[in-house]
């Protein structure tokens, strides 16, 4: 049971299953009475608080209109969210994020960013760079080199039966990072929320 001791001898029931011990202290300091309540939390409460901390909620901050100015959010776990606002697909409407996933046991993990808003119309993209082509040659031949031009590697698609726009990639539990961009349109005045989903095919 969760109790709060407001005054000496007065106990108020708040909730259940959180506090298993409460100690109320009263002392005199320089002629003033000081009180403190010490709460001992149950393991259930500690797990709940840990879950809240793990599923971190991130908020966009301007200006993040390019890769160089991207908001950097690291250690994202399953259920972590990014909230932002975009009413354009150009200039200040470009919301760039450098998304880093949390380290995990080695394995093959499927990651998704699930983009939702009360007003549909946003687009999520995974960002990469262009390529400078090499002159054709005999096998195995020369290969192209990466350019510095920002390019879309994957554009979100709408999941069947929903308005959710999804981007998907795979990692290996090595705290990999991607550049992720969200854009809107004139009508998308409501905030968007993009939620990270992690799936490894077993309990993880």
C-alpha positions in Angstrom: 0.0 0.0 0.0 1.2 3.6 -0.7 0.8 5.9 2.3 1.9 9.5 2.8 2.6 10.7 6.4 1.6 14.3 6.3 1.9 15.0 10.0 3.1 13.0 13.0 0.6 10.2 13.5 -1.5 11.1 10.4 -1.4 8.6 7.6 -3.0 9.2 4.2 -3.6 6.3 1.7 -2.5 7.3 -1.8 -2.2 4.1 -3.8 -1.3 0.4 -3.5 1.8 -1.7 -4.2 4.4 1.0 -4.3 5.6 2.0 -0.8 6.4 -0.8 1.6 7.8 1.3 4.4 7.5 5.0 5.4 9.5 6.7 8.1 8.6 10.2 9.2 11.3 12.3 10.8 10.9 15.4 12.9 13.8 17.5 14.2 14.7 21.0 15.6 17.2 23.0 13.7 18.1 26.5 14.9 14.8 26.8 16.6 12.8 25.7 13.6 11.0 22.4 13.2 11.9 20.4 10.2 10.1 17.3 8.9 11.1 14.7 6.3 9.3 11.6 5.0 11.5 8.7 3.9 9.8 6.2 1.6 11.0 2.7 0.8 9.7 1.7 -2.6 8.6 -1.8 -3.6 10.4 -3.7 -6.4 7.2 -3.3 -8.6 7.5 0.5 -8.3 11.2 0.4 -9.1 10.6 -1.6 -12.3 7.8 0.8 -13.3 10.1 3.8 -12.9 12.9 2.0 -14.8 10.5 1.3 -17.7 9.5 5.0 -17.8 13.1 6.0 -17.9 13.9 3.4 -20.6 11.1 4.5 -22.9 12.5 8.0 -23.2 10.5 10.8 -24.8 12.4 13.2 -27.0 11.3 16.5 -28.3 12.4 18.2 -31.5 14.3 21.5 -31.1 15.0 24.0 -33.9 17.0 24.6 -35.8 17.4 21.0 -37.1 17.0 21.7 -40.8 20.0 19.7 -42.1 22.2 16.7 -41.2 24.8 19.0 -39.7 22.1 20.5 -37.4 20.3 17.3 -36.6 18.9 16.7 -33.1 21.0 13.9 -31.6 19.0 11.4 -29.7 20.9 8.3 -28.4 20.1 5.1 -26.6 16.6 4.7 -27.9 14.8 1.5 -26.8 11.6 0.0 -27.8 8.7 2.5 -27.3 10.9 5.6 -27.2 9.3 8.6 -29.0 10.3 11.7 -30.9 7.7 14.5 -30.9 8.0 17.4 -33.3 6.1 19.8 -35.7 6.5 20.4 -39.4 4.3 22.3 -41.8 6.6 22.2 -44.8 8.8 19.9 -46.9 11.5 22.6 -47.3 13.7 24.9 -45.3 12.6 25.1 -41.6 10.1 22.4 -42.2 12.9 19.8 -42.5 13.3 18.0 -39.2 16.5 16.0 -39.1 17.4 13.5 -36.3 20.4 11.4 -35.7 18.8 8.4 -34.0 21.0 6.0 -32.0 19.5 2.7 -30.8 20.4 1.3 -27.4 23.1 -1.4 -27.2 21.7 -4.9 -26.9 22.9 -8.5 -27.0 24.4 -9.5 -30.4 21.6 -10.5 -32.8 19.7 -9.3 -35.8 17.2 -6.7 -34.8 14.4 -5.1 -36.9 13.9 -1.4 -36.1 11.0 0.7 -37.2 10.1 4.4 -36.8 6.3 4.6 -36.7 5.1 8.1 -37.6 1.7 9.3 -36.5 -0.2 12.6 -36.1 -3.8 13.7 -35.6 -3.4 15.3 -39.1 -2.0 12.8 -41.6 0.4 14.0 -44.2 3.9 13.8 -42.8 6.7 11.9 -44.5 9.6 10.1 -42.8 12.8 9.3 -44.7 16.0 7.5 -43.8 18.9 9.7 -45.1 22.1 8.8 -46.8 24.4 10.3 -49.4 24.7 10.3 -53.1 27.4 8.6 -55.1 29.9 9.8 -57.7 29.9 7.1 -60.4 33.2 5.6 -61.4 34.3 5.1 -65.0 33.1 1.7 -66.2 35.9 -1.0 -66.4 36.4 -4.7 -66.5 35.4 -7.0 -63.7 35.7 -6.4 -60.8 36.2 -2.9 -62.0 36.3 0.4 -60.1 33.5 1.5 -57.8 31.9 4.8 -57.1 32.6 7.0 -54.2 30.2 8.6 -51.8 29.4 12.3 -52.3 28.5 14.8 -49.6 25.0 15.3 -51.1 22.2 14.5 -48.7 19.9 11.9 -50.3 16.8 9.8 -49.4 17.7 6.1 -48.8 14.1 5.1 -47.9 10.8 6.9 -47.8 8.1 5.9 -45.4 5.1 3.9 -46.6 1.6 3.7 -45.1 0.9 0.5 -43.1 -2.1 -1.3 -44.3 -5.3 -0.3 -42.6 -3.7 2.6 -40.7 -2.4 6.2 -41.3 0.9 5.2 -39.7 4.0 6.0 -41.9 6.7 3.5 -41.3 10.5 3.3 -42.0 12.4 0.1 -41.3 16.0 -1.0 -41.0 18.1 -3.7 -39.4 20.9 -3.6 -36.8 22.9 -6.0 -34.7 22.6 -4.6 -31.2 25.7 -2.5 -31.6 24.0 0.9 -30.8 23.9 1.8 -34.5 22.8 5.2 -35.7 20.8 6.4 -38.7 19.8 9.9 -40.0 16.0 10.2 -39.9 14.0 13.1 -41.4 10.4 14.1 -41.0 8.6 16.7 -43.2 5.1 17.9 -43.3 2.8 20.1 -45.4 0.8 23.3 -44.9 -2.1 21.3 -43.4 -0.1 19.3 -40.9 -0.3 21.8 -38.0 -0.7 19.1 -35.3 2.4 17.7 -33.7 3.7 14.4 -35.0 5.0 11.5 -32.8 7.5 9.0 -34.2 7.9 5.8 -32.1 10.8 3.4 -32.2 9.8 -0.2 -32.5 12.5 -3.0 -31.9 11.9 -6.6 -32.7 14.4 -9.4 -32.5 12.1 -12.4 -33.0 12.4 -13.5 -29.4 12.3 -12.0 -25.9 14.7 -9.1 -26.0 
